[in-house]
Amino acid sequence: MSVPPLPELLAGAHVVAVPMRVPFRGVRVREALLLEGPRGWGEFAPFLEYGPAEASRWLAAGVEAAWGSWPEPVRDTVPVNATVPAVTADEVPGVLARFPGCTTAKVKVAERGQPAAADVDRVAAVRSALGRTGRIRVDANGGWGVEEAAQVLGRLAPYDLEYAEQPCASVEELRDLRLVLGRRGLDVPVAADESIRKASDPLRVRDLGAADVVVVKVAPLGGVRRALEVVQACGLPAVVSSALDTSVGMAAGVALAAALPDLPYACGLGTVALLGGDVTPERMEPVDGALPVRRVAADPELLERWAAPPDRVAWWRERLAAAHAHLTGDPA
């Protein structure tokens, strides 16, 4: 679809700064620029360190939501997992309580400055809380080398892991880790996340046999339709995840999960529960472990309540302009 002119985007832009309930990957306040278009609301919220090229894909996703359309859904609800940040073991029950009805939990591991023992304690606490039938997946965000990943996953394997998400940074390391785990008799499937959403060629994961599962996020891949194409081309089971979106952005992730022909895993779309506020009174939070498939409209009062300071508004508007220039090839 065509990208609207920059003045049209800026006319419907609102910048918010929402506090996190607990820090998540170093984020304490989640900033986002929301776009109001003729088809509804979209979200532009690339993480602060991303440059214009990477941010332009997030803009394409926001434009698709507010000016375009999403594929037709094949299901009315989407099962979601709880997300457990790198908290202490005694904080785990309180975090899981924010995800009512969820029987799958994604646990952050390999947090910088924390020992592997902290990961083991956190996963053990999640297993204790979920019981034997609950599902646990861990996410290292590429924080381990191959040998360290194999060693720590060997310690975590007794807790019956569903899979390990992005245990190593590169596609080649993921491939090598799968071989090492197989040789050591460790039945821990490997999922690729950053190797899909941050790669110039996300299909290398498929070509190198680097993963058993792909994790896809709408915004980093440029929209629901583009993400659906990537999943279909990879030919692997997919988990749809979020990027600390507000409910506006979360609706796009749910739209992707609802359009997938097969959905064998719970999706990582419950992270609105980690936010201390939202832009709509009808937050996209799980009920009985699932989210409904629907559009979300931002509420004017909540946009005002969480409005970012003027200097941050100016920063985000400049960032939107830079991403728009990269997306359209128009420096003006």
Disulfide bonds with the S-S distance in Angstrom:
none
